[in-house]
Amino acid sequence: MMRNSFAATFATSIVFACGSAAWAQPAPKDSPTKTSPTSASREKVYDEAADARKDIAAALSRAERENKRVLIQWGGNWCSWCLKLNELCKRDKNIAHELLYEYEVVHVDAGKNNKNLDLAQQYQAPVEKEGFPYLTVLDASGKVIANHETGSLELKDSNGESVLGAGAGHDPAKVLKFLQDHQAPALNASEVLAAGLSKAKASDKRVFLHFGAPWCGWCRKLEAWMRRDDVGPMLAKEFVDVKIDTERMTGGDSVFAKYNANSKTSGIPWFVFLDSDGKVLAASERTNNGKAENIGFPSAPDEIATFREMLSRTHMSKDDAAKVVASLQAASPATH
């Protein structure tokens, strides 16, 4: 299966958050004995049972794969300004787009009863001094790129004071600039592919070259399947995995067009098997009424059959190929 356009899926892809705030809010020293009706009905943005260290580690792993930054939002469900910040990032299309494309977002429940303050100190985030919400940006190795209080990101009146009352919140332009200033530098698609081909030649492997974009749900399904414990090791014996992001990488669309004559209409994910010299061995296409059709992530029986035929053009053993195909068949809706 595949997706053809960003617009079709962007609205449903926004599963992260930021927000809008009037003042940075200090943490309560003790848990409240009663919850107001207003706060009880608020969205639970911060998972109070989460292991923040594990969440950050998982985000760093994703960021390394995708050349992204990790944005830690320190705060809590007790913090009205934290929830407003979250709402801003979902509501503002430019911020939502920036987060989807460039960041892995982690909401760390912190402050109340001194929770996770030691973790904040580990990342040199002075949350006790600056209040909440507070923002930390990490690179994919876990290095702190930026720590930033949110008071300076607030909307200001003509006197330079924070806007109060119903109009209080963060300035979307300031929040967006902060995020853009600290995003990871774009990779060059041709260089990424060249490195993959070089690695394949050195290890006598082929290249599994797949094209995707941040908004593409079927691309994520393909990539998750490729990482599965029962699939990844067999693919790794045969292939060097190379992903080209057609929208985030410099020249990504050009590399896509080089290998796919129908790149403007075929949709993604689209993939091709290459030998170590860059020669095409097989592409994720089948012929229907004389026209090439992209199989995307193979889920239907005929798509899986096409993928099986693609594998037959590589050096993968018949036993491994059968196991890889079986994993697709087991996950196919048609088999359930």
N, C-alpha and C positions, 0 to 999 in steps of 0.2 A: 504494500500500500504506500501511497505517497501524498504529499500536499503540494499544491501549485503556487500558492501566494502567501505573502506575509499578512495581508489584510484579513484573510479568512481565519487566521488563528491568533492574531496578536491579542485580541481582547481576552481570550481564554488562557493566554500564556502568562498573564500577570499574576504570579502567585507569591511574589515577594512584597516588601513594604518599606516605607519610609515614614514621613509624616509632617505635621505642621505644629508649631509650638508658639506660645506667647512668651513664657519665661522658662529657662532651664529649671527643672524641678528637683529639689533635694529629696533624698530617700527618707521615708518614714522610719523612725527608730524602732517602732514596734508594730506588729500586725494589728490592724483595726479589729475591734470586737464586733463591729457591725458594718455591713456593706450597704451603701445607699442604693436605692432603686436604679439611679442613673448608672452607677459604676457596674452594677450587676448585669446590666443589659449590654455592656460594651463588648466589642469583639475581643476575644482572647488572642492577642497577637503574640505574646510571649508565653512559651511553654514552660510552666513553672516546675515541671517534673523532668525537664530535659537535662542531659549531661552536656553542659556547655563546651567542655573540652572536646568531647567526641563530635559535637556538631561543628566546631571550628575545624577539627581535623578532617572531617568529611568534606567540608567546603573547600579546604585547601587542596584536597585531592582532585575535586572537580575543577578548581581554578587552574591547577597545573595542566590538566588535560586540555582545557579550553583557552589557555592564555588570558585568564581573567584575574581580577583582584577579588579579595574577600572584604566585604563591608560588614563590620560588627556594629550593631546598634544596641548599645547598652541602655537598659531601661526596665520597664515592667508594666504589667497591666494596671497597677495602682497609679501609674503616671499618665495623667490626661494628655499632657503634651507629647508623650511618646506615641500615644494612640493617634493623636492628630498628625504627627509626622508620618506615621504609617499610612494614614488616609491620603495625605498629600501625594505620596509616591505612587499610590494606586490610581489616584484621580488625574494627576498631571501626566499627559501622554508623553511629553519629552523626558521627564524623569523616569517614567515607567519603561520607556524604550531603552534609556541609558542603563538602567539596572538589569534589564533582561539581557542586553547585549554584552555588558562589560563587567558585571559583578555577580558574585555568589554572596547572598545576604544571609547573615546569621543574627537573629534576635536573641540576645543574652539577657535573661532575667537577672537583674542585679540590684543591689542597694538595700532593699528591705531586709531587715535583720542581718545586715552585712553580707548578704548573699553574693557570691562571686566577686567580691571586692579584691580578693587575692589574685584572681585571674586578670582583673583589670590592671592591677599593679604590674603583673607579668608583661603586659603590653604597654606599660608606661602611660596608661590612660587615667588622668587625675579626676575620676568621676566624683569622688567625695568633695572635691573643691569646686568643680564646675557644674555639678548637677546632671540631670537627665532630661531628655535623651543626650547621649554622647556618641560620637562616631569615631571608629578606628578603621583604617584601611590597611590591609596586609597584602604583600605580594604572595605569589604562589608558594614561596619557600617559608612563609610565616613571618617574614621581616616586616616591621612596622613602616609603612610608607607615610602615614599621616594620622595624627590624633587631633580631633577638632571638637570644641564645644559648639553648641548649637545656638547660643544667644546671639552671636554675630550673624547668624543666618536668618534671623527673624525679620519680619516686615517692620519697617520703621516709618514714623510719621515725619512731618516736615521739619521737626526739631531734632531728628535723629534718635528719637526715643522709640522703644518697642511699642507697637500698636497693641492696645488693650481691648478687652470686650469681645463682641461678636466677630470683629474683623481681625482678631489676633491670629497669628500663624507664622510659618516660615515663608520666606520669599522664594518662590519656585525658581527664579533665575539664579539666586545665590546657591541654592541647593544643587541645581544642575551644574553650575560652574565648578563647585567643589568636586562633584563626581567626575566631571570631564577632565579636570586638572590632574586627577590621580588614577585615571584608567591606565591599563597596560598599553605599551606601544604596540601598534598593529604588526603582525607578522607578514612577511612577504610570501605569497602562495608559491611562487616559482622556487624560492629558496627552500621552503618546507618540503616540496616534492623532490627537489634535487637531493636533499639530505636523506629522504626516505629511499630513493633509488640507490644512493651510495651505500646505505646500510644493507639494502637487499643484495647488492653485488658482493659485498664483503662477507655476507652470511649465506650466500647461495639460496636466496629466497625470492619470492615474487612480492609485488606490492598490491595491497588491497586499498585502492584509492577511492574514497567516498566523499561525496559533496553534500553539504548541509548548511543550515542557517539556524540562528538561535530560536526562531519562532516555530521551527518545524518539529512537530510532535513525533511524526514517523521517523525522522532522523534520530531522535533520542531513543526511540524503540530499537532501531537498528544498532545503535552504539551500545545500548544496554545489553542487547543479546550478544554482541561480539565480546563483551566483557564477562559473560556468564562463566562460572567455574567449569561447567561441562562443555563449553564451546571455546572459550578463549585460548586454552593451552593448545588445542588442535589447530586453530587458526594461526597461532603464533609459530607453530612448527613450519608452516608453509609461507606465511605472509609477514611483511612489515606493514603495520597499520599506519596509513596516512590519511588524515582528514583535512579537507580544504573547506573552510568556511567562506562561502561565496560572497558574504556581505561584510564580514569583519576583517578578512585578510586582504592586504593590498594585492590587486591583480587576481583575486579569487575567481571572479566571473570570467576572466580571460582564460585561465587554466581550464575552467569548466567548459568553455566554448571550444577549446583546443581538442578535447576528447569527446565532446558531445555536440554533434552538428545541430541537434534540436534543443540546445540548452535553454533557449528562451521559452520553450513550451513543454518540455518533458517533465518538469516537476522534480522534486527532491524528496527523499534521498535518491541519488543516482550514483552508481559505482561502477568501477572497471578494474579488472585484474591486469596488471602490467608485468612484463619481465623486467629484469634489472637494467635493461637498456631503454626502458620506456615504451616498448612495443606492446600494443594492446593484445591481450590474450582472449578476453571475453568482457562484454559489457552487460549491464543489467537491463537488457532489452529483449523483447520478443516481437515477432512479426504478426500483425493482425490486419487482415485485408490489405496486405502489401505495405503497411505502415509500421514503423518501429514504435513500440510502446514500452515505457519504463515500468518495470515490475516494482520499483521502490523497495520497501521492506517486504521480503517474501512471506506472505501469510496465506494466500489462496493456493489451492493445489496446483494450478497451472503456473503460478509464480514460483512456487517451490521447485517444480519440475525444471523451470528455466534456470534456477540457481544450481540445481544438481548438474545440469549440463555445463554450466560455467565452471564448476569445480573440476569437471572431467578434463578441462583444458589446462589444468595446472599439474603440479607434481604431487598433490595431496594423495595419500594412500586411499584405496577404495574403502578400507575399514573406517578411517577417520572421516572421509566424505559421507559415508553412510550414517555415522553418528551425528555429524553436523546437520545433515538433512533431517534426520529423525527428530532432532531438537526443534526444528522449525515445524515439522508436522505435529508434534505434541502440543505446540503452542497455538496451532492454527485453529481459528473458530470453527472451521469446517469439520474438525475432528471431534468436536464436543457436542 
